[in-house]
Amino acid sequence: MTEYLLIDLDTERWICRICAHDFGDARGNYKEGTLVYDRDPREIHPPVIDPEKYEFTFSPDPTFCRILEFYCPTCGTQIEAEYLPPGHPPTVDMLWDIDSLREKWETHGGNPEEVVNYGPGENAETDLSARFDSVAHHSHSHRGTTTEGH
Amino acid sequence: MTLTTDQFTPAGPDGDDETQLLSDQEQQWVDKFMDETTLFLGPDPAIMRHHEIMPRTAYEEECIAQGIDPLEIDRIRKRLAGALDEAFEMCESMGAAPGAKWADLSCAVYTAEGDVTYLSNRGVIAFSAVLHHPIRYIMKNWKDEPTVGINAGDGFFHNDSRFGMVHNTDQSMLVPVIRGGVIIAWVGATIHEGENGACEPGGMPSGSETPFDDGLRASPIKIVEKGHLRRDLLTFLQHSTRDPKLMLADIKVKMGAVRRIMDTVDRLIDEVGQETFVASLRVTVEDVETEVKRRIGELPDGTVTFNQFVDSTLKENILIKFACKITITGERMIVDLTGTGPEILNRAINSPLASTKSFMAQAILSYWWPDLPRSTGALSPIEVITEEHSWADAGYDAPVGQSLQASFRGFSALQTAFAKMQFSSPQKYSNVVAPWFNQINDFLWGGTTQNGEQVGNLCADLNGMGGGAKAFRDGEDAVAPLFCAMADIGEQEVMEEEVPFLQLVSKRLVRDNQGFGKFRGGMGYEMIVASRGTPSWGFMTVTSGSKFSSVPGMFGGYGCPVYPLAMVKNINIYDVIRKDPSQFDLSMERVMNEQPFEGGDYQSAHMGLQFDVAKEGELYMIAQGAGGGYGDVLERDPELVVTDLELDRISAHTATTMYGVVWEPGTYVVHEQATVELRAQLRRDRISRGTPYAEFVKQFVTEEPPAELLYFGSWGQDNDEQLLATHWGGLEPERVKGKLEDLPLIMVPDRRVLKISKLEARVRELEQKYGEEVVHKS
């Protein structure tokens, strides 16, 4: 469903494509299964002109803008980075109709891990299958049967 | 549905109804009386609030009934496309407006009722979703109006976005195709002209505080009558702006371009027949609509939400929300902007609904399905929900001089959300891409040139927006504006022959001005300008995003940084360089941090600069924006990281702390094992500092925005109809809440008045503290 998230249509769970971490009910908000960090935006976007001398420096103002970083609790992959005013509820950015999704893939008949790519053009072809081995240090056991759309 | 007649529903089939005040007959008399005595034919909601294609007319039905040959229709489309591209090139080559020279224009063929059938391949696609409005207005109001009428050889001009335009700096030439006294089609050319007589030069005033500060307010008027340019109206238009020569030149250029399209249309009609020609226009519009529905059906059903927060009125820093929820159910798509902040009645950032929608079409035809013909049919089947008098759907009385602040957000809402909507779809028509930069980081200018002419316009550098990272490659640097895929940033040396300032630094990248990610966004460049050899000159900037990043990243990537305006006043850089040529080592970083010019007044500010008088040699410095990054930074190929490092595109700090790369200083050879270990450590650090979502929400989320934040819009997404706003009953702001219709009118006090008030309070405080007795007379 995204660069780092699969939906397992058998179990109806959000799954990390990197390490198979289970983020929760695919009919709900995957963010509920993440770890979140409230990042001071100045740490990500460093000032180019001296903040001691100037108010406007290339760094976002932390009283206007925070960056919420959403991590996979198992492999530490940063799944989303959301720019929000301080205190604003994190956005529920995706809610999918799982019944319709299942029906569409059944009609299509293909294996989503094989047929989904980044769009037209040779360089957009890619392997979007699960990469559960790709981060060495995660603690989760591999879930070889978990694939998107099956 | 008939949009070009007033929507009036009679009481019932038998006429009279006891609860009805007037009988049908009486109502008809009233309607007739009102039609004949209408005081003012302003923008018509029955036209302006609709973006759907019109139903087939009886004549179109008749033409289509004669049979459709798809191959012939394709041939007609290709001939039209050729003619439109030719006309486009004429405008680009001959146009006097800087915007014309850089492709900020469009040529089109329309159905009789105004639906855009085909647009030139190059140019601004947003026009495909907005120019049906003026044609419908003309058809409704001027066709049968004895003092106006529509005849062969007539041409209509308009610029006011309240009647349907991308923004008020654009000007149109719309010409009917008439056969046997019947209007069977329209052709047109529209150019971003720049200067329009607004309160500031250049056509996009950041300082407008009323609709009358926005400049020229041309409703559709017949500027060309039976082939002749009306000199009285032309003179009025010239007199209404700062650049009369530009007005004359480009009206003639548009007339020429339209004539070129008309030549092809005439030949086509002679060759294929009037009916086939009309049928081909109609079928194209319908085909696009049908195909859009089919493609919506290919996307997964669900809802994607993307909220944006804009940090400026262009006079002061605020935070105003542009909310967007996109819901797909089968072939139905609803774009819902409820939750978007209210219009601000004395600031320039509001956008008419039609302009906001036009940039939704821009996203669809440029970034979703760029292979489709550019037609009104593209946005037509998509339902758009907005609240009238929000800043994305401004009322008639709101200034809209810098409406791009809201309408560009309409683009970003759709462009950004689409990555999530399309990602899992097996059939894609465009690549997965992170957010494109969406601000006008540019200088507008005006004054007297070295050739003694009065001008007002803008640099082409707004066309150097950084592209969003793609899912498989870095975004391209300064590649194209969101509104025009093949625009040009112009030849600076050519410009310098016409305008009295130099770009002392141009096209120089600013280190770390990136949206970081597995693939990074395209970078913007720095510009430093200073006036020279002019009796009067000034610059403006019209951009938000100096405190809150304008675009985020995608799937874990970061957004762009924020952008300051930096100035050094009270120097003449030309004298400085003449005395010491080594000082011609200019960058915003060096100049602002080292402050090398004695006596200079070094200032940074947000990028909403109202027209500022620029004395010779004073420095104005900005940077173009970057596109969003894609994916987790710790997945970026370390070789790409050190390449950026070696080219000074990123700092060593970024390479280490952001990307987790270890390298050999001097040779830039990556230490692979050390990099793997550092990245593993950075992942562990994330896990250790991250808080489980539910707990995090309890700690982070507040009932309301921080009290000191001048906030506008919904808070969260659970109740988007409940808006918060900042209201100034007196000099102190207060937070108000409620549905949009219940909120008080929002006007922001003059920041100079607020500043004076604070300073006066401070003076009184000090007088009291030190026992000084001063009589303050009012």
Interface residues (C-beta under 8 A of the other chain):
Chain A: M1 T2 E3 Y4 K31 E32 G33 T34 L35 V36 Y37 D38 P41 I44 H45 P46 V48 I49 D50 K53 Y54 E55 F56 T57 F58 S59 P60 D61 T63 F64 C65 I67 L68 E69 F70 Y71 P73 T74 C75 G76 T77 Q78 I79 E80 A81 E82 Y83 L84 P85 P86 G87 H88 P89 P90 T91 V92 D93 M94 L95 W96 D97 S100 L101 K104 H108 G110 P112 V115 V116 N117 Y118 G119 P120 G121 N123 A124 T126 V135 A136 H137 E148
Chain B: P300 D301 G302 T303 V304 T305 F306 N307 F309 D311 N317 L319 T329 K420 Q422 F423 S424 S425 P426 K428 Y429 S430 N431 V432 K470 A471 F472 R473 V510 R511 D512 N513 F516 K518 S546 K547 F548 S549 P552 G553 M554 F555 G556 G557 Y558 G559 P561 V562 Y563 P564 L565 A566 M588 E589 M592 N593 Y602 S604 A605 H606 A623 Y630 G631 D632 V633 L634 E635 S651 H653 T654 M658 A680 L682 R683 R684 D685 R686 I687 R689 G690 T691 P692 Y693 A694 F696 V697 F700 V701 T702 E704 P705 P706 E708 L709 Y711 W715 G716 Q717 D718
